[in-house]
Amino acid sequence: MPPTLKPAITFAEKKNLDPAKLVRLYQQAPWAKGRTLEDAREMLRHTDVAVTAWDGDVLIGFGRVLTDYVYRATIWDVIVDQAYQGRGVGTDIVQRILHHPRLKKVELFWLCTRMPGFYEKLGFSSKEQTGMVWARSKQGRQE
């Protein structure tokens, strides 16, 4: 019997993907474990650009952008299936975002992450700390 050829990893810009596939991927990341199907569906509706990575019909990577298409863009939720990490999939997703034709005028890309080392290799700087955060989950707590 001839060996079965595995499909190559492919990339696509897809906002209309099945949110269940994304939630399956989210379950692998501590920062996204509690995300629900309903919330993922709504999030995708309001995402400006989404880059996906696929092995056949299995979603193995995802990253998304919120932007004004001129001055600022924020990259969110870059995630790669644990079985595919270390193969350049995350790097490819980020590069496809940074060089996306619809984002070519954007001056600054912002990124919130707990993995600065990975992104610094891609040219991001952690020296530009100019932001603040308001967390709904921390409001109303008695300190």
Buried (B, 14 or more C-beta within 10 A) or exposed (E): EEEEEEEEBEBEEBBEBBBEBBBEBBEBBEEBEEBEEEEBBEBBEEBBBBBBBBBEEBBBBBBBBBBEBEEEBBBBBBBBBEEBBEBEBBBBBBBBBBEBEEBEEBEEBBBEBEEEEEBEEEEBEEEEEEEEEEEEEEEEEEE
